Amino acid sequence: MNRKLPVQLIIKRFQHGTNQPSGTTGIEHALKFKQLGQSHKQDPKLYKCDEYLNFNKYSFYDSENNINPHRVPQPSNKKPDLEPKVRA
């Protein structure tokens, strides 16, 4: 019984009266800004980079496919490395 008393005092000291946060959680702000953004459409002329508005979820994939033929191939254990050719 003597051991429980200090633990209870520590718990009581750091325990608050309510479980509600003292400030906002940020979710309220996110919902408000989402509603605000849906009601106010942006003018595309305001952006300095027009391509920014044309991105979709496959844009990164498309750019990687365009670059892929120019990349150095990965080494393989199936065929040996070629020695570099030096001009004489």
C-alpha positions as a Markdown table, in Angstrom:
| # | Residue | x | y | z |
|---|---|---|---|---|
| 1 | Met | 0.0 | 0.0 | 0.0 |
| 2 | Asn | 2.9 | 2.3 | 0.7 |
| 3 | Arg | 4.3 | 1.9 | -2.8 |
| 4 | Lys | 1.0 | 2.8 | -4.5 |
| 5 | Leu | 0.8 | 6.2 | -2.9 |
| 6 | Pro | 3.7 | 7.9 | -4.7 |
| 7 | Val | 2.6 | 6.5 | -8.0 |
| 8 | Gln | -1.0 | 7.8 | -7.5 |
| 9 | Leu | 0.4 | 11.2 | -6.5 |
| 10 | Ile | 2.5 | 11.4 | -9.7 |
| 11 | Ile | -0.5 | 10.3 | -11.9 |
| 12 | Lys | -2.7 | 12.8 | -10.2 |
| 13 | Arg | -0.2 | 15.6 | -10.6 |
| 14 | Phe | 0.1 | 15.2 | -14.4 |
| 15 | Gln | -3.6 | 14.4 | -15.0 |
| 16 | His | -5.8 | 17.1 | -16.3 |
| 17 | Gly | -9.5 | 17.6 | -15.5 |
| 18 | Thr | -10.7 | 17.1 | -19.1 |
| 19 | Asn | -9.4 | 15.1 | -22.1 |
| 20 | Gln | -10.1 | 18.0 | -24.5 |
| 21 | Pro | -7.1 | 19.7 | -25.9 |
| 22 | Ser | -6.6 | 23.3 | -24.9 |
| 23 | Gly | -6.2 | 24.5 | -28.5 |
| 24 | Thr | -7.5 | 23.3 | -31.8 |
| 25 | Thr | -6.4 | 20.1 | -33.4 |
| 26 | Gly | -6.1 | 21.5 | -36.9 |
| 27 | Ile | -8.8 | 19.3 | -38.4 |
| 28 | Glu | -11.3 | 22.2 | -38.1 |
| 29 | His | -9.0 | 24.4 | -40.0 |
| 30 | Ala | -8.4 | 21.8 | -42.8 |
| 31 | Leu | -12.2 | 21.3 | -43.3 |
| 32 | Lys | -12.7 | 25.1 | -43.4 |
| 33 | Phe | -10.0 | 25.6 | -46.0 |
| 34 | Lys | -11.2 | 22.7 | -48.1 |
| 35 | Gln | -14.7 | 24.4 | -48.3 |
| 36 | Leu | -13.1 | 27.7 | -49.0 |
| 37 | Gly | -10.9 | 26.2 | -51.8 |
| 38 | Gln | -13.9 | 24.5 | -53.4 |
| 39 | Ser | -15.9 | 27.7 | -53.6 |
| 40 | His | -13.0 | 29.9 | -54.9 |
| 41 | Lys | -11.5 | 28.6 | -58.2 |
| 42 | Gln | -8.0 | 29.7 | -59.0 |
| 43 | Asp | -7.2 | 31.6 | -62.2 |
| 44 | Pro | -4.6 | 29.6 | -64.2 |
| 45 | Lys | -3.1 | 32.9 | -65.4 |
| 46 | Leu | -1.9 | 33.6 | -61.8 |
| 47 | Tyr | 0.6 | 30.7 | -62.0 |
| 48 | Lys | 4.1 | 31.3 | -63.4 |
| 49 | Cys | 4.4 | 27.7 | -64.4 |
| 50 | Asp | 1.5 | 26.5 | -66.5 |
| 51 | Glu | 2.6 | 22.9 | -66.4 |
| 52 | Tyr | 1.9 | 22.8 | -62.7 |
| 53 | Leu | -1.8 | 22.6 | -63.4 |
| 54 | Asn | -1.4 | 19.9 | -66.0 |
| 55 | Phe | 0.1 | 17.3 | -63.6 |
| 56 | Asn | -1.9 | 14.2 | -62.8 |
| 57 | Lys | -1.1 | 11.0 | -60.8 |
| 58 | Tyr | 0.8 | 9.5 | -63.7 |
| 59 | Ser | 3.0 | 12.5 | -64.5 |
| 60 | Phe | 6.0 | 11.2 | -62.6 |
| 61 | Tyr | 5.6 | 7.8 | -64.2 |
| 62 | Asp | 5.5 | 9.4 | -67.7 |
| 63 | Ser | 8.6 | 11.4 | -67.1 |
| 64 | Glu | 10.5 | 8.4 | -65.8 |
| 65 | Asn | 9.5 | 6.4 | -68.9 |
| 66 | Asn | 10.8 | 9.2 | -71.1 |
| 67 | Ile | 14.2 | 9.2 | -69.3 |
| 68 | Asn | 14.5 | 5.4 | -69.0 |
| 69 | Pro | 16.1 | 4.7 | -72.5 |
| 70 | His | 18.9 | 7.2 | -71.7 |
| 71 | Arg | 19.9 | 5.6 | -68.4 |
| 72 | Val | 22.9 | 3.3 | -67.9 |
| 73 | Pro | 21.6 | -0.3 | -67.7 |
| 74 | Gln | 21.9 | -2.1 | -64.4 |
| 75 | Pro | 24.7 | -4.6 | -64.0 |
| 76 | Ser | 23.7 | -8.3 | -64.4 |
| 77 | Asn | 25.3 | -11.5 | -63.2 |
| 78 | Lys | 24.2 | -13.2 | -66.4 |
| 79 | Lys | 26.7 | -11.3 | -68.7 |
| 80 | Pro | 30.1 | -9.9 | -67.8 |
| 81 | Asp | 30.9 | -6.3 | -67.7 |
| 82 | Leu | 32.5 | -4.8 | -70.8 |
| 83 | Glu | 35.9 | -3.2 | -70.5 |
| 84 | Pro | 35.8 | 0.5 | -71.3 |
| 85 | Lys | 37.1 | 1.4 | -74.7 |
| 86 | Val | 39.8 | 4.1 | -74.8 |
| 87 | Arg | 40.8 | 6.0 | -77.9 |
| 88 | Ala | 44.4 | 5.8 | -78.8 |
